[in-house]
Amino acid sequence: MEWAQENLNRDWDNVIFTDEASFWSSTSTKRVWCVKGKKLIQRTVKHPGKIHVWGCFNKRGFGKLLIFKQNLDVKFMKEIYQRALIPSADKWFGKGNRDWLLQEDNDPKHTSRLCSMWKEENDVQTLGWPSQSPDANPIENVWALMKMKLQGVIIKNQIHLARKIREIWRSLPVQYAETLVESVPRRCQAILRNNGDWTSY
């Protein structure tokens, strides 16, 4: 409630929204018709291939997408800032310009001493963010859209999955980024209306 009230009238145009997500090469179980009384045997993949992604966007469009397989730790998080966040910010705001805010959740990796020191040394300002609030972060809608676009696509392996994810990411229009950023004040209003409880976003 307090966060929503404080940020209700914020200018969100200079905020870079970020997050991590995981994608699997095998999607959820399909529904099929079956004759009553007949046992259906359906083959499934016990351990489907999985890859992780880190992405960011701003009202100006979608930034660099980083795909990785290893578990995310603080050292690699710092590398992501250097390899993906800063190049995206330089593209949108001009090289070396730090007149923007980084939005990220309260994952311990983000708030770790190493990452906090890196952000301080590189003059990256972070926007305060409420805990347990995926409905407030518009990038969650991006992940949901991408996973929906992957449904029904036959994925051969992890390389194929990564290629498809990149294709979908690159196809996302600037107008979609603008719509998502413009939705944030409405998200704040919804949080206030619901007394801090979850919203339909």
N, C-alpha and C positions, 0 to 999 in steps of 0.2 A: 504494500500500500504506500509506504513512505517513498520507495523508489519510483513508483508510477507517478506519484504526485510531483516529485522533484523533476522528473524528466518529461512530463506531459507537454511542455512547450519548448523542448529542446530542438535545436536545429540539427536534424539527423543527416544532413547532406555531407557532413565531414566525418561521418563515422564509418569505419571499415568493420563489417560484420564477419566473424570467422567461426569455424567449428571443424571438428573431425567427425567422420562417419565410417562405417564398415559396410562392405558390399560382399555378397556371397555369389558364387558361380551357379549355385542351385537355388531356385526360389522356393516359395512355400508349396505345400502339397496341393495338387489340382483336385477339383471336385469332378466326379464322374457318375454316370448312371449305372446302377447295378440291379440285377434281378433279385427280388426278395428271396432270402434263403440261400443265395449263392455267395460263397466266400470270395471276396475280391483280394487278389494279391497285387500289390502295387510296389514297384521297385523304387527305392529311395537312395540318395547318396548320404552315407553315414557321416562323412566328414567333408563337406563341400569346400572347395577352394575359397579363401577369403582374402580380400585386400582392404587396406585402409586408405582413406583420402583426407586431405586437409584442403579446405577451400576458403575463399574470401570474396566478398563483393561490396560494392559501394553504389551509390545512386548513378555513378558513371558507367557501371557495368560489372562484369564478373572478372575476377583477377586470376592469378596463377593457381592452378590446381596441382597439388603434389600427391602422388600415389606412392604408397609404401607397403611393405609386407611385415616388417619387424614391429615388435611392440614399441609403442611410443614412450620414450623416457625424456628426462629434462634436457639431456644433451642434444637429442634429435629435435626436440621442440625448439631449441635455440637455433638449430640449423634451418628449421622451417621458417622461422622469422627472417633469417638472412636470405634464404633461397627463394621464398615465395611472397612473404608479407611486404618486405621492403621494395622489391621490383614492382609489385602491384601498386603500392602507394606512390612510387616515383612516376609511374605511368599516369596515375590519376591527378596527382597534386604537383608534379614537378620534382625533378631530382633533388634530394636533400631537404625538401619541404616537410616539416613535421607539424603542419597546421591541420592535424587530423587526430581522431581518437580511435584507439583499438578496442573493439568489443570482443570479449571472450568470456567463457563461463569460469566458474571458480574451481576448476580442476586443479589439484595440487601441483601438477606440472607447470601450469600457467603462473601460479603464485610462488613457485619455488625460488630459493635464493639465487640460483644461477640465472633463471629467466628474468627475475626482477632486476638483477644487476645489469643484464644485457639491455633491458628496456630503458633503464636509467642512463646507461652509457650512450645509448643511441637516441636519447630524447624522445622516446615513444610514450605517449600518455595513454593510460588505460581508463576506459569508462567503467565505473562501478556497476556491478551486475548482481541481481538477486539470485539466491540459491534456488535450485530445483524449479527452474522457470523456462522450460523448452518452448512454451507457448508464447513467450515474449521475444524469442529470437527468430527473426524471419528466415534465417538460413536453414532452419529445420524444415520449412516448406520446400526449399530447394532439394534437400535430400529425399523428401517424400516423393516429389515429382520425378526425380531421377530414377528412383526405385520402381515407380509406377511404369516409366518408359522402358525399363529393363524386363518387365513381366512379359512372358511369352517369347522372349528372345532366347534362342538356343545358344548357350555359352559353352564353348569347347574347352577352354582352359583359362588360367589366370591372366595370361597375356591378352587373350581375346576379351576377357572381362574388362581389363584396364583400357583397351582400345575403345570399347563401347562407352565406357564412362567418360573418357576424354571427348568422344564425339558428341555425347549429350551435353556435356559442360560447355563445349565450344558453340553449340547451337542455341544456348540460352540467350535471348535477346536483351538488349539494354533496357527496353521498356518493362521487362519483367523485373529487373533490378529496381527500376524506379517505382513500380507498383509496390514491391515489398517494403522499400524504405518508407514510402508514403503511408504504409499500413501501421507503422510503429506507434504514432500518436493514438490511433484507434485501439491498438493493443493496450496501451496505458489506460485509456478510458474504460476498456472492458475489465481490466484488473480492478480499477476503482469501483466500478458498478458491482462487481462480484465480491467486494470486500477482501481482495487479495487472494481469492480462490482461483482455480483453473478457469481458463476461457476457451472458447470454441476455436481459437487460433491454433 
